Amino acid sequence: MQARITVVFATGAPVDIQLDGAEVLSFEAARRWLDENFVRMECEPLRGSGKVLLADKLVGIALAAGPAAFADAAWALDYARAAAGSLSKALIKVDVPRLAVSY
């Protein structure tokens, strides 16, 4: 599955990352990457209930990392691989200012 992940921040141009099928992580590997980075970056749940969805992890990690992390091509690729693998969608948009993920 080819995938295109776009991450939008409040300032600057959106970050677009293209993946071919071989680069997408398996669901388990993607979930593990998201879990590890969500904890490592000390992200907070977006919902009052404390429930954290995969989409919430994508937003939380992008918010904590900021545009500077996406300037690192290797880190941005890992993020995109995890996003595509966790949601199994070809087009994913992470809108950080709106705290939203669409596909």
SULJO-V688111 format. One record per residue. N is the residue number from 1. RES is the residue in one letter. PSI is psi as a letter, one per 40 degrees, with the letter a starting at -180 (none if undefined). OMEGA is omega in whole degrees, -180 to 180 (999 if undefined). NEAR is the number of other ideal C-beta (glycine too) atoms within 8 Angstrom. Layout:
BEGIN
N:RES:PSI:OMEGA:NEAR
N:RES:PSI:OMEGA:NEAR
END
This chain:
BEGIN
1:M:h:172:7
2:Q:i:-178:8
3:A:i:175:14
4:R:h:-180:11
5:I:h:178:14
6:T:h:178:11
7:V:h:-177:13
8:V:h:175:10
9:F:i:-178:12
10:A:d:179:4
11:T:i:178:4
12:G:i:-180:5
13:A:i:176:3
14:P:i:177:8
15:V:h:178:11
16:D:h:180:7
17:I:h:178:12
18:Q:h:178:7
19:L:i:168:14
20:D:i:-174:6
21:G:d:-178:7
22:A:d:-177:4
23:E:e:-176:9
24:V:h:179:10
25:L:i:172:11
26:S:i:-179:6
27:F:d:-178:9
28:E:d:180:6
29:A:d:179:10
30:A:d:180:15
31:R:d:179:10
32:R:d:179:8
33:W:d:180:12
34:L:d:179:14
35:D:d:-177:9
36:E:d:-178:8
37:N:d:177:11
38:F:d:179:12
39:V:d:-178:8
40:R:d:-178:6
41:M:e:178:10
42:E:f:179:6
43:C:i:179:11
44:E:i:175:5
45:P:i:-180:10
46:L:e:-176:8
47:R:i:179:8
48:G:d:-179:3
49:S:e:-178:5
50:G:e:179:6
51:K:h:-178:6
52:V:h:178:10
53:L:i:177:6
54:L:d:178:9
55:A:d:178:8
56:D:d:179:11
57:K:d:178:15
58:L:d:179:16
59:V:d:-178:15
60:G:d:180:15
61:I:d:178:14
62:A:d:179:14
63:L:d:-179:10
64:A:d:-177:9
65:A:d:-179:11
66:G:i:-178:9
67:P:d:-178:9
68:A:d:180:7
69:A:d:-179:10
70:F:e:173:13
71:A:d:175:7
72:D:h:-174:8
73:A:d:-179:6
74:A:d:180:6
75:W:d:179:10
76:A:d:178:13
77:L:d:178:11
78:D:d:178:9
79:Y:d:-179:16
80:A:d:178:13
81:R:d:179:14
82:A:d:179:15
83:A:d:-179:14
84:A:d:-179:19
85:G:d:-177:13
86:S:d:-177:14
87:L:e:-180:12
88:S:f:179:7
89:K:i:-178:8
90:A:d:179:8
91:L:h:-179:7
92:I:h:176:15
93:K:h:177:11
94:V:h:-178:14
95:D:g:-174:11
96:V:d:-179:12
97:P:d:-180:7
98:R:e:-178:5
99:L:f:-175:8
100:A:i:173:7
101:V:h:176:11
102:S:i:179:6
103:Y:none:999:8
END
